[in-house]
Amino acid sequence: MFFEAGGVDLKSTYKDFYKKYKALIGSATAQQILNKNNEAWRSFFALLKLRKKGKLPPFITKVNPPGYRKKAGRRTLWTAQERSVQN
């Protein structure tokens, strides 16, 4: 979505995905995942603004969209899954 539209509408994305996944994974889990996702995107956009102003901290050498890493010259989405088994 970010690469195609040049931006992300976090509020509508949150609502759409919450409605889509709350029945599958549960309301609380969906909220936690979406909140973490929003946090990551807000951080990314804040870092882009700092980079544009030339005020990035010296320990940050590059800014990547959340969940994407370069592999063989292309951006690829990666996910880390953490599950707890509930009986």
N, CA and C of each residue as an Amber inpcrd file, in Angstrom:
protein
   261
   0.8150000  -1.1820000   0.0000000   0.0000000   0.0000000   0.0000000
   0.8690000   1.2600000   0.0000000   1.9180000   1.2950000   0.7970000
   2.7770000   2.4710000   0.8880000   3.4440000   2.7610000  -0.4400000
   3.9690000   1.7380000  -1.0940000   4.7090000   1.9410000  -2.3280000
   3.7840000   2.3310000  -3.4780000   2.5460000   1.8430000  -3.4780000
   1.6150000   2.1300000  -4.5600000   1.0090000   3.5210000  -4.4390000
   0.5860000   3.8910000  -3.2360000  -0.1240000   5.1580000  -3.0410000
   0.7810000   6.2880000  -2.5680000   1.9920000   5.9690000  -2.1460000
   2.8930000   6.9890000  -1.6430000   2.5890000   7.4080000  -0.2200000
   1.7430000   6.6710000   0.4650000   1.4000000   6.9830000   1.8400000
   0.4620000   5.9290000   2.3960000   0.1880000   6.0560000   3.6790000
  -0.6830000   5.0940000   4.3400000  -1.7060000   5.8590000   5.1710000
  -2.9740000   5.5350000   4.9980000  -4.0320000   6.1020000   5.8300000
  -4.2270000   5.1460000   7.0020000  -3.6120000   5.4610000   8.1340000
  -3.5890000   4.5330000   9.2570000  -4.9730000   4.2960000   9.8600000
  -5.8040000   5.3190000   9.9110000  -7.1190000   5.1520000  10.5360000
  -8.0200000   4.2170000   9.7410000  -8.1060000   4.4160000   8.4380000
  -8.9830000   3.5410000   7.6480000  -8.3980000   2.1390000   7.5380000
  -7.0740000   2.0470000   7.4730000  -6.4350000   0.7370000   7.4300000
  -6.7250000  -0.0270000   8.7130000  -6.6300000   0.6570000   9.8470000
  -6.9090000   0.0350000  11.1490000  -8.3310000  -0.5180000  11.1660000
  -9.2920000   0.3110000  10.7800000 -10.7050000  -0.0930000  10.8120000
 -10.9600000  -1.2760000   9.8860000 -10.4150000  -1.2090000   8.6760000
 -10.6300000  -2.2810000   7.6940000 -10.0770000  -3.6120000   8.1940000
  -8.8370000  -3.5990000   8.6560000  -8.2130000  -4.8410000   9.1000000
  -8.8060000  -5.3550000  10.4060000  -9.2310000  -4.4410000  11.2690000
  -9.8670000  -4.8690000  12.5240000 -11.1510000  -5.6350000  12.2110000
 -11.9690000  -5.0780000  11.3440000 -13.2150000  -5.7500000  10.9650000
 -12.9360000  -7.1000000  10.3130000 -11.8950000  -7.1440000   9.5050000
 -11.5800000  -8.3640000   8.7570000 -11.0580000  -9.4840000   9.6620000
 -10.2300000  -9.1490000  10.6520000  -9.5220000 -10.1760000  11.4030000
 -10.0150000 -10.4200000  12.8310000 -10.8840000  -9.5650000  13.3690000
 -11.2820000  -9.7460000  14.7690000 -11.9960000 -11.0810000  15.0030000
 -12.7600000 -11.5510000  14.0210000 -13.4530000 -12.8350000  14.1790000
 -12.4680000 -14.0050000  14.0870000 -11.4010000 -13.8350000  13.3230000
 -10.4150000 -14.9090000  13.1440000  -9.4840000 -15.0690000  14.3390000
  -8.9450000 -13.9610000  14.8200000  -7.9050000 -14.0490000  15.8410000
  -8.3290000 -13.4610000  17.1790000  -9.5180000 -12.9250000  17.2380000
  -9.9950000 -12.3410000  18.4760000  -9.7840000 -10.8380000  18.4980000
 -10.6610000 -10.1650000  19.1790000 -10.6620000  -8.7120000  19.2200000
  -9.3860000  -8.1390000  19.8470000  -8.9930000  -8.6710000  21.0000000
  -7.8080000  -8.1430000  21.7040000  -6.5330000  -8.3580000  20.9050000
  -6.3850000  -9.5330000  20.3000000  -5.1930000  -9.8230000  19.5070000
  -5.1370000  -8.9200000  18.2850000  -6.2630000  -8.7440000  17.6260000
  -6.3110000  -7.8670000  16.4510000  -5.9180000  -6.4400000  16.8330000
  -6.4260000  -5.9600000  17.9680000  -6.0890000  -4.6110000  18.4230000
  -4.6020000  -4.4770000  18.7130000  -4.0140000  -5.4660000  19.3870000
  -2.5860000  -5.4100000  19.7060000  -1.7430000  -5.3660000  18.4390000
  -2.0700000  -6.2090000  17.4930000  -1.3050000  -6.2580000  16.2440000
  -1.4400000  -4.9390000  15.4890000  -2.6410000  -4.4280000  15.3810000
  -2.8620000  -3.1820000  14.6450000  -2.2150000  -1.9910000  15.3470000
  -2.2410000  -1.9680000  16.6750000  -1.5790000  -0.8850000  17.4020000
  -0.0670000  -0.9210000  17.1890000   0.5230000  -2.1080000  17.2030000
   1.9660000  -2.2370000  16.9420000   2.2970000  -1.7980000  15.5290000
   1.4370000  -2.1640000  14.5830000   1.6300000  -1.7770000  13.1970000
   1.5810000  -0.2520000  13.0520000   0.5930000   0.3780000  13.6720000
   0.4820000   1.8400000  13.6190000   1.6910000   2.5170000  14.2440000
   2.1650000   1.9650000  15.3480000   3.3460000   2.5090000  16.0190000
   4.5670000   2.4560000  15.0930000   4.7230000   1.3530000  14.4060000
   5.8610000   1.1910000  13.4910000   5.7870000   2.1780000  12.3310000
   4.6010000   2.3410000  11.7520000   4.4620000   3.2800000  10.6290000
   4.6400000   4.7210000  11.0790000   4.1280000   5.0860000  12.2400000
   4.3160000   6.4590000  12.7290000   5.7970000   6.7540000  12.9610000
   6.5030000   5.7840000  13.5070000   7.9360000   5.9420000  13.7150000
   8.6650000   6.1190000  12.3880000   8.2830000   5.3180000  11.4010000
   8.8950000   5.4140000  10.0670000   8.7030000   6.8080000   9.4820000
   7.4750000   7.3360000   9.5380000   7.2140000   8.6530000   8.9700000
   7.9380000   9.7490000   9.7410000   8.0490000   9.6030000  11.0590000
   8.7920000  10.5790000  11.8580000  10.2710000  10.5680000  11.4680000
  10.8320000   9.3810000  11.2570000  12.2320000   9.2870000  10.8390000
  12.4410000   9.8710000   9.4480000  11.4700000   9.6900000   8.5560000
  11.5760000  10.2950000   7.2200000  11.6250000  11.8190000   7.3190000
  10.7930000  12.3850000   8.1950000  10.7980000  13.8340000   8.3720000
  12.1440000  14.3130000   8.9090000  12.6850000  13.5820000   9.8920000
  13.9930000  13.9530000  10.4410000  15.0820000  13.8570000   9.3840000
  15.0250000  12.8090000   8.5570000  16.0310000  12.6490000   7.5030000
  15.9480000  13.7890000   6.5020000  14.7180000  14.1890000   6.1630000
  14.5250000  15.2800000   5.2130000  15.0990000  16.5930000   5.7490000
  14.9950000  16.8030000   7.0660000  15.5300000  18.0060000   7.7020000
  17.0170000  17.8930000   7.9930000  17.5940000  16.6890000   7.8030000
  19.0050000  16.4720000   8.0920000  19.2910000  16.3250000   9.5730000
  18.3060000  15.8820000  10.3440000  18.4610000  15.7840000  11.7970000
  18.3720000  14.3560000  12.3150000  18.6770000  13.3820000  11.4690000
  18.6670000  11.9880000  11.9250000  19.7680000  11.7700000  12.9580000
  19.5070000  11.0010000  13.9980000  20.5750000  10.6720000  14.9440000
  21.7160000   9.9500000  14.2090000  22.9440000  10.1340000  14.6690000
  24.0870000   9.5620000  13.9420000  24.1010000   8.0360000  13.8900000
  23.4320000   7.3660000  14.8190000  23.4490000   5.9070000  14.8120000
  22.4320000   5.3110000  13.8380000  21.5670000   6.1300000  13.2530000
  20.6110000   5.6370000  12.2530000  21.1740000   5.9570000  10.8810000
  21.5290000   4.9140000  10.1420000  22.1580000   5.1220000   8.8430000
  21.1810000   5.0660000   7.6870000  20.0830000   4.3280000   7.8490000
  19.0750000   4.2860000   6.7890000  17.7040000   4.0620000   7.4040000
  16.6840000   4.4840000   6.6560000  15.3050000   4.3890000   7.1240000
  14.5520000   3.4740000   6.1650000  13.9820000   2.4010000   6.7020000
  13.2110000   1.4510000   5.8950000  11.7790000   1.3940000   6.3900000
  10.8300000   1.1480000   5.4820000   9.4480000   0.9500000   5.9380000
   9.3740000  -0.2510000   6.8720000   8.4550000  -0.2340000   7.8210000
   8.3730000  -1.3480000   8.7720000   8.0440000  -2.6670000   8.0810000
   8.7560000  -3.6980000   8.4770000   8.4930000  -5.0310000   7.9440000
   9.1430000  -5.3160000   6.6170000   9.9190000  -4.3820000   6.0880000
  10.5640000  -4.5970000   4.7940000  12.0720000  -4.5810000   4.9600000
  12.7290000  -5.4790000   4.2750000  14.1840000  -5.5180000   4.2410000
  14.6070000  -5.7070000   2.7900000  15.7650000  -5.1840000   2.4590000
  16.2530000  -5.3900000   1.1120000  16.9050000  -6.7580000   1.0100000
  16.5270000  -7.4910000  -0.0130000  17.0810000  -8.8100000  -0.2710000
  17.2990000  -8.9090000  -1.7660000  18.5190000  -9.0930000  -2.1790000
  18.8750000  -9.1750000  -3.5920000  18.4350000  -7.9110000  -4.3390000
  18.5790000  -6.7460000  -3.6760000  18.2650000  -5.4810000  -4.3170000
  16.7940000  -5.1190000  -4.3550000  15.9280000  -5.9480000  -3.7900000
  14.4880000  -5.6770000  -3.7930000  13.9740000  -5.6560000  -2.3630000
  12.9440000  -4.8670000  -2.1280000  12.3120000  -4.8470000  -0.8080000
  11.3900000  -6.0510000  -0.6950000  11.5600000  -6.7890000   0.3840000
  10.7010000  -7.9430000   0.6220000  10.0960000  -7.8310000   2.0170000
   8.8660000  -8.2570000   2.1180000   8.1640000  -8.2250000   3.4010000
   8.5900000  -9.4280000   4.2270000   8.8750000  -9.2060000   5.4900000
   9.1930000 -10.3170000   6.3770000   8.3120000 -10.1960000   7.6060000
   8.0110000 -11.3200000   8.1690000   7.1770000 -11.3360000   9.3650000
   7.8270000 -12.2070000  10.4190000   7.5950000 -11.8440000  11.6400000
   8.0400000 -12.6650000  12.7680000   6.7830000 -13.1040000  13.4960000
   6.6340000 -14.3780000  13.6620000   5.4360000 -14.8820000  14.3120000
   5.7620000 -15.3810000  15.7000000   4.9680000 -14.9280000  16.6370000
   5.1170000 -15.3800000  18.0110000   3.7540000 -15.8430000  18.4790000
   3.6970000 -17.0760000  18.9210000   2.4100000 -17.6260000  19.3520000
   2.5660000 -18.2440000  20.7270000   1.4940000 -18.1710000  21.4640000
   1.4510000 -18.9050000  22.7090000   0.2980000 -19.8850000  22.5920000
   0.5070000 -21.0810000  23.0510000  -0.5190000 -22.1050000  22.9660000
  -1.4120000 -21.9920000  24.1910000  -2.7020000 -21.8700000  23.9360000
  -3.6500000 -21.7660000  25.0360000  -4.5010000 -23.0240000  25.0810000
  -4.6060000 -23.6060000  26.2330000  -5.4380000 -24.8090000  26.3900000
  -6.7370000 -24.4880000  27.0540000
